[in-house]
Amino acid sequence: LQHTTNDVVRAAIIPLSRRGEGGVAYADVVSSSCSSCSSTTGRPVTDWPQRMVTHDWRNLFVHLVAAVLADAVGREEYGDIASKLVYGQLHTFRAYLEDAGAGSRRYWICAFCVNQHAGICGGFGPPPAQGTAEYERWDANRRDSVRQELHRHCPCREPKYFLSTPDKCEMNKFDNMMALLHREVRDFRQVIAIDRDFDLFTRVWCVAELVQAYASGIPQNACLRSKHDLDVHRGSADVYAKLATLTVADCSATCPEDKQLILAKIPDVYEFDAQLQAVIFGRRGLLGRQLVGFDILYTAARTAFRVRTAVAVAAAAGGS
């Protein structure tokens, strides 16, 4: 129960989705056939997801599952659901799911829906520079979070496609996938499973998905472990400082090429960062809807962001 999503992918999803000399996405292993297809794509409409989940792979897997269940029953916090899962009380939620009409709702989660055998299963990628935060995360990702043993490599012969082969790579098409589902699926929404430390907002892929959904008009449902995590009266204001001064330029990715790909798609980083603040703190933003009086924090966040931007511009001008 202390294992991360990354652990589950390495130790369960990859082995269970192995097929012969290759492998498939785990969703293909468990999916059922359907005869009703989209008129524009020929794909089964009822098999398509109504939700896409944005999450950090270093978050606990039980928290990811709890966030999905919380969204399904219309809750904004998943901490109590996670506790029920830990103590084996999932059966109490079945009735809630049926009452909410969400018993058969489908969620797109990259860990299950991307073919890991066509990407990461055979290794962990080249190590970042030692002594950096990226190296620490890379090293953590190749080890079981509980036992600290190295995860095993998958020996399958499935062809691997990374960013160097963008047309065949599955991992670089989140924007196309979101646009397709937004067009084809009624009431398609993005679910954001926010970890306790809010590290999701420092991951470049997650940030790109958040802004893409916001800019495309895709409704966003934020699930917090607990609203107490945002209560400045119960703890420090570090989380606000962390979120208010976010810039995509400082966000991290396990593979440097991933970050370069995302940044290359952003014509104006300052404009992107301003939109990111609106995604988090704005009136229709993720956290602006969570707490009464958050508009005051949005004003503070915008001020902090403008100060940081002004300092960065001045520094750039001084160095030119």
VOGU-14437 format. One record per residue (C-alpha): residue in one letter; x, y, z. Coordinates in steps of 0.05 Angstrom, whole numbers. Example, Ala and Ser with C-alpha at 12.3 -4.5 7.8 and 13.67 -1.06 7.14 Angstrom:
! VOGU-14437
A_246_-90_156
S_273_-21_143
***
This chain:
! VOGU-14437
L_0_0_0
Q_62_45_2
H_78_30_-70
T_76_85_-122
T_42_82_-190
N_112_74_-220
D_122_12_-177
V_56_-17_-201
V_73_-5_-274
R_141_-38_-267
A_121_-97_-223
A_50_-112_-246
I_26_-76_-309
I_86_-92_-352
P_90_-166_-334
L_14_-176_-340
S_11_-143_-409
R_67_-185_-439
R_42_-223_-500
G_89_-272_-534
E_153_-238_-555
G_121_-170_-547
G_67_-135_-507
V_5_-91_-508
A_-26_-37_-466
Y_-57_-66_-403
A_-124_-34_-424
D_-123_-79_-485
V_-115_-140_-440
V_-179_-125_-401
S_-221_-89_-454
S_-283_-120_-483
S_-308_-115_-555
C_-364_-68_-575
S_-403_-63_-640
S_-422_11_-636
C_-369_53_-672
S_-355_126_-685
S_-375_150_-754
T_-311_190_-761
T_-259_142_-733
G_-290_73_-735
R_-271_62_-662
P_-321_35_-610
V_-353_97_-579
T_-378_62_-516
D_-307_36_-504
W_-280_106_-502
P_-264_139_-436
Q_-306_195_-407
R_-249_219_-363
M_-175_229_-371
V_-133_227_-308
T_-72_271_-299
H_-27_247_-242
D_44_240_-218
W_74_170_-223
R_111_181_-157
N_45_188_-120
L_19_127_-82
F_-21_81_-127
V_-75_74_-75
H_-84_149_-77
L_-92_147_-153
V_-146_95_-147
A_-179_133_-90
A_-179_197_-132
V_-214_161_-189
L_-266_134_-142
A_-276_202_-110
D_-289_233_-178
A_-337_177_-196
V_-381_192_-136
G_-375_268_-142
R_-326_281_-85
E_-268_330_-85
E_-226_295_-32
Y_-199_224_-34
G_-164_215_32
D_-221_179_67
I_-232_134_7
A_-158_116_7
S_-166_95_80
K_-225_50_62
L_-183_18_7
V_-126_6_55
Y_-172_-30_104
G_-207_-71_50
Q_-273_-34_52
L_-281_-25_-23
H_-347_-64_-23
T_-380_-5_12
F_-367_37_-49
R_-402_-6_-100
A_-471_20_-81
Y_-446_92_-84
L_-418_80_-155
E_-484_51_-179
D_-525_107_-146
A_-480_158_-182
G_-489_122_-248
A_-414_114_-252
G_-406_39_-245
S_-386_31_-318
R_-352_99_-329
R_-285_92_-364
Y_-223_131_-344
W_-161_141_-388
I_-99_131_-346
C_-33_132_-382
A_-3_75_-341
F_-58_28_-366
C_-74_57_-435
V_-4_68_-464
N_33_7_-487
Q_92_6_-438
H_125_-48_-480
A_132_1_-537
G_169_48_-492
I_198_42_-422
C_194_-32_-405
G_266_-50_-425
G_302_2_-382
F_301_68_-345
G_332_114_-396
P_401_147_-390
P_416_174_-320
P_413_250_-311
A_472_286_-280
Q_487_261_-210
G_471_308_-153
T_409_336_-188
A_336_328_-169
E_326_294_-236
Y_378_241_-218
E_346_228_-151
R_278_217_-184
W_309_174_-238
D_343_131_-186
A_280_126_-144
N_240_105_-206
R_284_45_-219
R_276_19_-148
D_217_-11_-111
S_194_44_-63
V_187_-4_-5
R_242_-56_-13
Q_290_-10_-50
E_307_-67_-98
L_319_-52_-171
H_258_-64_-216
R_269_-118_-267
H_276_-102_-341
C_226_-133_-388
P_261_-176_-440
C_206_-171_-493
R_223_-155_-565
E_168_-104_-577
P_197_-47_-619
K_210_15_-576
Y_190_84_-600
F_211_146_-563
L_212_220_-581
S_265_208_-634
T_210_172_-674
P_152_219_-658
D_102_190_-708
K_104_121_-677
C_115_142_-605
E_53_135_-561
M_77_181_-505
N_78_248_-542
K_6_251_-566
F_-33_274_-504
D_-57_337_-539
N_-83_299_-599
M_-117_248_-554
M_-149_302_-511
A_-175_338_-573
L_-204_274_-601
L_-240_254_-537
H_-265_325_-527
R_-296_322_-596
E_-323_251_-595
V_-344_238_-522
R_-402_274_-489
D_-383_306_-422
F_-310_287_-429
R_-271_315_-370
Q_-201_317_-342
V_-191_291_-271
I_-130_317_-234
A_-106_271_-178
I_-67_320_-136
D_-15_289_-90
R_-5_313_-18
D_59_352_-36
F_29_382_-100
D_88_355_-139
L_42_343_-198
F_47_417_-213
T_123_411_-221
R_121_356_-274
V_125_383_-344
W_79_331_-375
C_25_343_-323
V_30_418_-330
A_24_413_-405
E_-39_370_-398
L_-70_419_-349
V_-60_480_-394
Q_-82_441_-456
A_-148_422_-423
Y_-159_492_-396
A_-145_525_-463
S_-189_475_-500
G_-248_486_-454
I_-246_415_-426
P_-279_414_-357
Q_-230_398_-302
N_-244_362_-236
A_-190_369_-183
C_-186_316_-129
L_-145_333_-67
R_-123_284_-13
S_-154_333_36
K_-173_406_34
H_-133_412_98
D_-71_407_54
L_-90_478_31
D_-108_506_98
V_-57_560_115
H_-83_561_186
R_-63_488_197
G_7_491_168
S_58_531_130
A_45_574_69
D_100_537_30
V_50_505_-17
Y_24_574_-38
A_94_599_-51
K_108_536_-91
L_47_543_-134
A_47_619_-141
T_117_621_-170
L_111_562_-217
T_142_568_-286
V_142_513_-338
A_216_528_-350
D_231_500_-280
C_186_440_-286
S_221_373_-290
A_218_309_-330
T_254_243_-321
C_279_248_-393
P_308_316_-413
E_281_304_-484
D_210_305_-456
K_219_374_-427
Q_251_399_-491
L_191_373_-531
I_141_409_-486
L_180_474_-485
A_187_471_-561
K_111_472_-567
I_105_535_-525
P_114_599_-566
D_114_645_-505
V_135_617_-438
Y_113_679_-399
E_43_675_-429
F_41_600_-415
D_60_612_-342
A_6_665_-335
Q_-44_616_-361
L_-18_563_-314
Q_-33_610_-256
A_-104_618_-282
V_-110_543_-286
I_-91_536_-213
F_-118_599_-179
G_-168_630_-227
R_-243_635_-216
R_-254_572_-257
G_-186_544_-238
L_-172_479_-202
L_-161_506_-132
G_-201_570_-140
R_-264_527_-135
Q_-241_488_-74
L_-240_541_-19
V_-280_603_-2
G_-238_665_-7
F_-188_635_-55
D_-195_696_-100
I_-151_733_-49
L_-97_680_-59
Y_-105_686_-134
T_-89_760_-129
A_-28_744_-86
A_-6_690_-135
R_-12_737_-194
T_30_789_-157
A_83_737_-140
F_84_713_-212
R_91_784_-239
V_149_798_-191
R_184_734_-213
T_172_750_-286
A_198_821_-278
V_261_795_-244
A_272_744_-300
V_263_796_-354
A_311_844_-320
A_362_789_-312
A_356_770_-385
A_364_842_-407
G_425_851_-363
G_458_791_-392
S_448_811_-465
***
